[in-house]
Amino acid sequence: MFKKHEIYKIDKYNMLTVEVQGKTLIVREISDQWGEECHTFVSRPEMLHWAENRFKRASYEGREEERDAIIAAFKSV
């Protein structure tokens, strides 16, 4: 059984989850604009580096709490 972590879920079409499959981390990003994207990482630091680049602080000006919550959810995986 794989452990699944929900990073955020706005609705059925906008969500981001992380599945832990042994040593492999699979990030599934579902969006109503782009469909589903799947990213596979072999280490937690690699996933955190991707998350820091994907959710840049400059993109969340005025919504820093939202970004901090997303990064904290990644760190708790």
Backbone as XML, in Angstrom:
<?xml version="1.0"?>
<chain id="A" units="angstrom">
  <residue number="1" name="MET">
    <atom name="N" x="0.844" y="-1.188" z="0.000"/>
    <atom name="CA" x="0.000" y="0.000" z="0.000"/>
    <atom name="C" x="0.882" y="1.241" z="0.000"/>
  </residue>
  <residue number="2" name="PHE">
    <atom name="N" x="0.577" y="2.164" z="-0.859"/>
    <atom name="CA" x="1.338" y="3.398" z="-0.964"/>
    <atom name="C" x="0.702" y="4.468" z="-0.093"/>
  </residue>
  <residue number="3" name="LYS">
    <atom name="N" x="1.548" y="5.297" z="0.484"/>
    <atom name="CA" x="1.046" y="6.388" z="1.315"/>
    <atom name="C" x="0.865" y="7.626" z="0.437"/>
  </residue>
  <residue number="4" name="LYS">
    <atom name="N" x="-0.299" y="8.243" z="0.536"/>
    <atom name="CA" x="-0.624" y="9.399" z="-0.298"/>
    <atom name="C" x="-0.799" y="10.628" z="0.584"/>
  </residue>
  <residue number="5" name="HIS">
    <atom name="N" x="-0.111" y="11.713" z="0.237"/>
    <atom name="CA" x="-0.200" y="12.974" z="0.976"/>
    <atom name="C" x="-0.849" y="14.016" z="0.079"/>
  </residue>
  <residue number="6" name="GLU">
    <atom name="N" x="-1.817" y="14.739" z="0.626"/>
    <atom name="CA" x="-2.470" y="15.815" z="-0.121"/>
    <atom name="C" x="-1.787" y="17.131" z="0.229"/>
  </residue>
  <residue number="7" name="ILE">
    <atom name="N" x="-1.193" y="17.776" z="-0.767"/>
    <atom name="CA" x="-0.513" y="19.049" z="-0.545"/>
    <atom name="C" x="-1.537" y="20.178" z="-0.569"/>
  </residue>
  <residue number="8" name="TYR">
    <atom name="N" x="-2.351" y="20.213" z="-1.600"/>
    <atom name="CA" x="-3.487" y="21.133" z="-1.630"/>
    <atom name="C" x="-4.567" y="20.564" z="-2.537"/>
  </residue>
  <residue number="9" name="LYS">
    <atom name="N" x="-5.789" y="20.956" z="-2.273"/>
    <atom name="CA" x="-6.916" y="20.536" z="-3.101"/>
    <atom name="C" x="-7.932" y="21.656" z="-3.098"/>
  </residue>
  <residue number="10" name="ILE">
    <atom name="N" x="-8.074" y="22.288" z="-4.242"/>
    <atom name="CA" x="-9.038" y="23.373" z="-4.386"/>
    <atom name="C" x="-10.394" y="22.791" z="-4.765"/>
  </residue>
  <residue number="11" name="ASP">
    <atom name="N" x="-10.386" y="21.917" z="-5.763"/>
    <atom name="CA" x="-11.575" y="21.193" z="-6.174"/>
    <atom name="C" x="-11.125" y="19.913" z="-6.878"/>
  </residue>
  <residue number="12" name="LYS">
    <atom name="N" x="-12.036" y="19.253" z="-7.559"/>
    <atom name="CA" x="-11.729" y="17.981" z="-8.207"/>
    <atom name="C" x="-10.708" y="18.123" z="-9.340"/>
  </residue>
  <residue number="13" name="TYR">
    <atom name="N" x="-10.552" y="19.330" z="-9.871"/>
    <atom name="CA" x="-9.683" y="19.542" z="-11.023"/>
    <atom name="C" x="-8.411" y="20.324" z="-10.708"/>
  </residue>
  <residue number="14" name="ASN">
    <atom name="N" x="-8.230" y="20.776" z="-9.502"/>
    <atom name="CA" x="-7.042" y="21.543" z="-9.122"/>
    <atom name="C" x="-6.515" y="21.006" z="-7.791"/>
  </residue>
  <residue number="15" name="MET">
    <atom name="N" x="-5.515" y="20.135" z="-7.891"/>
    <atom name="CA" x="-4.961" y="19.530" z="-6.684"/>
    <atom name="C" x="-3.532" y="19.077" z="-6.931"/>
  </residue>
  <residue number="16" name="LEU">
    <atom name="N" x="-2.842" y="18.835" z="-5.837"/>
    <atom name="CA" x="-1.476" y="18.343" z="-5.903"/>
    <atom name="C" x="-1.312" y="17.309" z="-4.789"/>
  </residue>
  <residue number="17" name="THR">
    <atom name="N" x="-0.873" y="16.114" z="-5.161"/>
    <atom name="CA" x="-0.672" y="15.048" z="-4.188"/>
    <atom name="C" x="0.724" y="14.462" z="-4.349"/>
  </residue>
  <residue number="18" name="VAL">
    <atom name="N" x="1.203" y="13.828" z="-3.278"/>
    <atom name="CA" x="2.488" y="13.132" z="-3.303"/>
    <atom name="C" x="2.234" y="11.706" z="-2.845"/>
  </residue>
  <residue number="19" name="GLU">
    <atom name="N" x="2.677" y="10.738" z="-3.659"/>
    <atom name="CA" x="2.594" y="9.334" z="-3.287"/>
    <atom name="C" x="3.988" y="8.855" z="-2.932"/>
  </residue>
  <residue number="20" name="VAL">
    <atom name="N" x="4.107" y="8.183" z="-1.794"/>
    <atom name="CA" x="5.379" y="7.608" z="-1.379"/>
    <atom name="C" x="5.330" y="6.126" z="-1.722"/>
  </residue>
  <residue number="21" name="GLN">
    <atom name="N" x="6.171" y="5.721" z="-2.670"/>
    <atom name="CA" x="6.228" y="4.328" z="-3.101"/>
    <atom name="C" x="7.636" y="3.801" z="-2.802"/>
  </residue>
  <residue number="22" name="GLY">
    <atom name="N" x="7.825" y="3.363" z="-1.585"/>
    <atom name="CA" x="9.153" y="2.929" z="-1.160"/>
    <atom name="C" x="10.075" y="4.130" z="-1.072"/>
  </residue>
  <residue number="23" name="LYS">
    <atom name="N" x="11.145" y="4.120" z="-1.855"/>
    <atom name="CA" x="12.079" y="5.253" z="-1.867"/>
    <atom name="C" x="11.697" y="6.296" z="-2.907"/>
  </residue>
  <residue number="24" name="THR">
    <atom name="N" x="10.722" y="5.995" z="-3.735"/>
    <atom name="CA" x="10.320" y="6.883" z="-4.814"/>
    <atom name="C" x="9.166" y="7.778" z="-4.375"/>
  </residue>
  <residue number="25" name="LEU">
    <atom name="N" x="9.247" y="9.052" z="-4.745"/>
    <atom name="CA" x="8.191" y="10.025" z="-4.468"/>
    <atom name="C" x="7.577" y="10.445" z="-5.799"/>
  </residue>
  <residue number="26" name="ILE">
    <atom name="N" x="6.278" y="10.310" z="-5.928"/>
    <atom name="CA" x="5.590" y="10.680" z="-7.167"/>
    <atom name="C" x="4.654" y="11.839" z="-6.869"/>
  </residue>
  <residue number="27" name="VAL">
    <atom name="N" x="4.907" y="12.964" z="-7.521"/>
    <atom name="CA" x="4.088" y="14.162" z="-7.359"/>
    <atom name="C" x="3.122" y="14.227" z="-8.537"/>
  </residue>
  <residue number="28" name="ARG">
    <atom name="N" x="1.832" y="14.268" z="-8.238"/>
    <atom name="CA" x="0.800" y="14.397" z="-9.275"/>
    <atom name="C" x="0.145" y="15.761" z="-9.125"/>
  </residue>
  <residue number="29" name="GLU">
    <atom name="N" x="0.248" y="16.516" z="-10.194"/>
    <atom name="CA" x="-0.301" y="17.871" z="-10.214"/>
    <atom name="C" x="-1.435" y="17.889" z="-11.234"/>
  </residue>
  <residue number="30" name="ILE">
    <atom name="N" x="-2.664" y="18.100" z="-10.770"/>
    <atom name="CA" x="-3.831" y="18.109" z="-11.652"/>
    <atom name="C" x="-4.372" y="19.531" z="-11.705"/>
  </residue>
  <residue number="31" name="SER">
    <atom name="N" x="-4.512" y="20.047" z="-12.927"/>
    <atom name="CA" x="-5.006" y="21.402" z="-13.094"/>
    <atom name="C" x="-6.036" y="21.431" z="-14.214"/>
  </residue>
  <residue number="32" name="ASP">
    <atom name="N" x="-7.002" y="22.334" z="-14.103"/>
    <atom name="CA" x="-8.025" y="22.441" z="-15.142"/>
    <atom name="C" x="-7.463" y="23.038" z="-16.427"/>
  </residue>
  <residue number="33" name="GLN">
    <atom name="N" x="-6.298" y="23.695" z="-16.360"/>
    <atom name="CA" x="-5.692" y="24.281" z="-17.553"/>
    <atom name="C" x="-4.752" y="23.317" z="-18.271"/>
  </residue>
  <residue number="34" name="TRP">
    <atom name="N" x="-3.965" y="22.548" z="-17.512"/>
    <atom name="CA" x="-2.908" y="21.738" z="-18.116"/>
    <atom name="C" x="-3.153" y="20.242" z="-18.029"/>
  </residue>
  <residue number="35" name="GLY">
    <atom name="N" x="-4.181" y="19.810" z="-17.344"/>
    <atom name="CA" x="-4.412" y="18.382" z="-17.171"/>
    <atom name="C" x="-3.564" y="17.839" z="-16.037"/>
  </residue>
  <residue number="36" name="GLU">
    <atom name="N" x="-3.096" y="16.618" z="-16.184"/>
    <atom name="CA" x="-2.307" y="15.989" z="-15.120"/>
    <atom name="C" x="-0.836" y="15.926" z="-15.506"/>
  </residue>
  <residue number="37" name="GLU">
    <atom name="N" x="0.016" y="16.355" z="-14.589"/>
    <atom name="CA" x="1.455" y="16.224" z="-14.738"/>
    <atom name="C" x="1.956" y="15.337" z="-13.627"/>
  </residue>
  <residue number="38" name="CYS">
    <atom name="N" x="2.886" y="14.476" z="-13.947"/>
    <atom name="CA" x="3.429" y="13.550" z="-12.967"/>
    <atom name="C" x="4.949" y="13.733" z="-12.926"/>
  </residue>
  <residue number="39" name="HIS">
    <atom name="N" x="5.483" y="13.918" z="-11.729"/>
    <atom name="CA" x="6.920" y="14.086" z="-11.529"/>
    <atom name="C" x="7.390" y="12.988" z="-10.580"/>
  </residue>
  <residue number="40" name="THR">
    <atom name="N" x="8.479" y="12.316" z="-10.935"/>
    <atom name="CA" x="9.021" y="11.241" z="-10.108"/>
    <atom name="C" x="10.366" y="11.660" z="-9.553"/>
  </residue>
  <residue number="41" name="PHE">
    <atom name="N" x="10.526" y="11.495" z="-8.250"/>
    <atom name="CA" x="11.768" y="11.875" z="-7.567"/>
    <atom name="C" x="12.289" y="10.667" z="-6.790"/>
  </residue>
  <residue number="42" name="VAL">
    <atom name="N" x="13.613" y="10.544" z="-6.728"/>
    <atom name="CA" x="14.220" y="9.424" z="-6.016"/>
    <atom name="C" x="14.699" y="9.821" z="-4.624"/>
  </residue>
  <residue number="43" name="SER">
    <atom name="N" x="14.597" y="11.108" z="-4.297"/>
    <atom name="CA" x="14.985" y="11.548" z="-2.956"/>
    <atom name="C" x="14.115" y="12.720" z="-2.523"/>
  </residue>
  <residue number="44" name="ARG">
    <atom name="N" x="13.988" y="12.856" z="-1.220"/>
    <atom name="CA" x="13.204" y="13.949" z="-0.648"/>
    <atom name="C" x="13.828" y="15.311" z="-0.947"/>
  </residue>
  <residue number="45" name="PRO">
    <atom name="N" x="15.171" y="15.479" z="-0.821"/>
    <atom name="CA" x="15.772" y="16.778" z="-1.163"/>
    <atom name="C" x="15.532" y="17.182" z="-2.620"/>
  </residue>
  <residue number="46" name="GLU">
    <atom name="N" x="15.523" y="16.216" z="-3.521"/>
    <atom name="CA" x="15.243" y="16.509" z="-4.932"/>
    <atom name="C" x="13.816" y="17.039" z="-5.097"/>
  </residue>
  <residue number="47" name="MET">
    <atom name="N" x="12.859" y="16.430" z="-4.393"/>
    <atom name="CA" x="11.466" y="16.883" z="-4.451"/>
    <atom name="C" x="11.319" y="18.282" z="-3.851"/>
  </residue>
  <residue number="48" name="LEU">
    <atom name="N" x="11.985" y="18.529" z="-2.719"/>
    <atom name="CA" x="11.906" y="19.843" z="-2.081"/>
    <atom name="C" x="12.526" y="20.924" z="-2.962"/>
  </residue>
  <residue number="49" name="HIS">
    <atom name="N" x="13.607" y="20.593" z="-3.666"/>
    <atom name="CA" x="14.229" y="21.550" z="-4.594"/>
    <atom name="C" x="13.247" y="21.893" z="-5.717"/>
  </residue>
  <residue number="50" name="TRP">
    <atom name="N" x="12.561" y="20.873" z="-6.255"/>
    <atom name="CA" x="11.566" y="21.118" z="-7.298"/>
    <atom name="C" x="10.439" y="22.008" z="-6.763"/>
  </residue>
  <residue number="51" name="ALA">
    <atom name="N" x="9.977" y="21.729" z="-5.526"/>
    <atom name="CA" x="8.880" y="22.500" z="-4.939"/>
    <atom name="C" x="9.275" y="23.960" z="-4.741"/>
  </residue>
  <residue number="52" name="GLU">
    <atom name="N" x="10.500" y="24.197" z="-4.279"/>
    <atom name="CA" x="10.979" y="25.574" z="-4.094"/>
    <atom name="C" x="11.014" y="26.324" z="-5.424"/>
  </residue>
  <residue number="53" name="ASN">
    <atom name="N" x="11.406" y="25.632" z="-6.502"/>
    <atom name="CA" x="11.447" y="26.271" z="-7.824"/>
    <atom name="C" x="10.052" y="26.412" z="-8.432"/>
  </residue>
  <residue number="54" name="ARG">
    <atom name="N" x="9.180" y="25.457" z="-8.189"/>
    <atom name="CA" x="7.821" y="25.492" z="-8.750"/>
    <atom name="C" x="6.967" y="26.558" z="-8.075"/>
  </residue>
  <residue number="55" name="PHE">
    <atom name="N" x="7.130" y="26.710" z="-6.757"/>
    <atom name="CA" x="6.351" y="27.678" z="-5.989"/>
    <atom name="C" x="7.275" y="28.793" z="-5.517"/>
  </residue>
  <residue number="56" name="LYS">
    <atom name="N" x="7.726" y="29.601" z="-6.464"/>
    <atom name="CA" x="8.656" y="30.694" z="-6.156"/>
    <atom name="C" x="7.977" y="31.768" z="-5.320"/>
  </residue>
  <residue number="57" name="ARG">
    <atom name="N" x="8.753" y="32.340" z="-4.419"/>
    <atom name="CA" x="8.235" y="33.378" z="-3.512"/>
    <atom name="C" x="7.714" y="34.587" z="-4.299"/>
  </residue>
  <residue number="58" name="ALA">
    <atom name="N" x="8.371" y="34.946" z="-5.407"/>
    <atom name="CA" x="7.950" y="36.106" z="-6.196"/>
    <atom name="C" x="6.553" y="35.918" z="-6.801"/>
  </residue>
  <residue number="59" name="SER">
    <atom name="N" x="6.186" y="34.689" z="-7.078"/>
    <atom name="CA" x="4.863" y="34.415" z="-7.653"/>
    <atom name="C" x="3.740" y="34.527" z="-6.629"/>
  </residue>
  <residue number="60" name="TYR">
    <atom name="N" x="4.092" y="34.519" z="-5.357"/>
    <atom name="CA" x="3.095" y="34.532" z="-4.293"/>
    <atom name="C" x="3.159" y="35.814" z="-3.475"/>
  </residue>
  <residue number="61" name="GLU">
    <atom name="N" x="3.503" y="36.923" z="-4.098"/>
    <atom name="CA" x="3.518" y="38.195" z="-3.379"/>
    <atom name="C" x="2.101" y="38.531" z="-2.932"/>
  </residue>
  <residue number="62" name="GLY">
    <atom name="N" x="1.955" y="38.841" z="-1.650"/>
    <atom name="CA" x="0.646" y="39.123" z="-1.088"/>
    <atom name="C" x="-0.066" y="37.874" z="-0.592"/>
  </residue>
  <residue number="63" name="ARG">
    <atom name="N" x="0.431" y="36.695" z="-0.969"/>
    <atom name="CA" x="-0.152" y="35.423" z="-0.529"/>
    <atom name="C" x="0.942" y="34.519" z="0.036"/>
  </residue>
  <residue number="64" name="GLU">
    <atom name="N" x="1.851" y="35.112" z="0.820"/>
    <atom name="CA" x="2.985" y="34.367" z="1.347"/>
    <atom name="C" x="2.537" y="33.209" z="2.240"/>
  </residue>
  <residue number="65" name="GLU">
    <atom name="N" x="1.442" y="33.361" z="2.963"/>
    <atom name="CA" x="0.955" y="32.308" z="3.850"/>
    <atom name="C" x="0.569" y="31.069" z="3.050"/>
  </residue>
  <residue number="66" name="GLU">
    <atom name="N" x="-0.038" y="31.285" z="1.884"/>
    <atom name="CA" x="-0.438" y="30.168" z="1.026"/>
    <atom name="C" x="0.792" y="29.384" z="0.566"/>
  </residue>
  <residue number="67" name="ARG">
    <atom name="N" x="1.824" y="30.103" z="0.124"/>
    <atom name="CA" x="3.058" y="29.457" z="-0.321"/>
    <atom name="C" x="3.736" y="28.727" z="0.830"/>
  </residue>
  <residue number="68" name="ASP">
    <atom name="N" x="3.797" y="29.362" z="1.994"/>
    <atom name="CA" x="4.437" y="28.749" z="3.160"/>
    <atom name="C" x="3.706" y="27.467" z="3.561"/>
  </residue>
  <residue number="69" name="ALA">
    <atom name="N" x="2.390" y="27.456" z="3.452"/>
    <atom name="CA" x="1.615" y="26.256" z="3.775"/>
    <atom name="C" x="1.921" y="25.123" z="2.787"/>
  </residue>
  <residue number="70" name="ILE">
    <atom name="N" x="2.074" y="25.461" z="1.513"/>
    <atom name="CA" x="2.389" y="24.447" z="0.498"/>
    <atom name="C" x="3.782" y="23.871" z="0.753"/>
  </residue>
  <residue number="71" name="ILE">
    <atom name="N" x="4.763" y="24.715" z="1.004"/>
    <atom name="CA" x="6.126" y="24.244" z="1.255"/>
    <atom name="C" x="6.171" y="23.431" z="2.549"/>
  </residue>
  <residue number="72" name="ALA">
    <atom name="N" x="5.446" y="23.841" z="3.570"/>
    <atom name="CA" x="5.395" y="23.083" z="4.826"/>
    <atom name="C" x="4.784" y="21.690" z="4.600"/>
  </residue>
  <residue number="73" name="ALA">
    <atom name="N" x="3.767" y="21.617" z="3.744"/>
    <atom name="CA" x="3.149" y="20.315" z="3.432"/>
    <atom name="C" x="4.157" y="19.410" z="2.720"/>
  </residue>
  <residue number="74" name="PHE">
    <atom name="N" x="4.960" y="19.970" z="1.813"/>
    <atom name="CA" x="6.012" y="19.173" z="1.157"/>
    <atom name="C" x="7.037" y="18.692" z="2.177"/>
  </residue>
  <residue number="75" name="LYS">
    <atom name="N" x="7.415" y="19.542" z="3.113"/>
    <atom name="CA" x="8.421" y="19.161" z="4.105"/>
    <atom name="C" x="7.913" y="18.102" z="5.065"/>
  </residue>
  <residue number="76" name="SER">
    <atom name="N" x="6.604" y="18.015" z="5.251"/>
    <atom name="CA" x="6.047" y="17.020" z="6.159"/>
    <atom name="C" x="5.929" y="15.629" z="5.536"/>
  </residue>
  <residue number="77" name="VAL">
    <atom name="N" x="6.177" y="15.538" z="4.244"/>
    <atom name="CA" x="6.091" y="14.231" z="3.559"/>
    <atom name="C" x="7.244" y="13.357" z="4.011"/>
  </residue>
</chain>
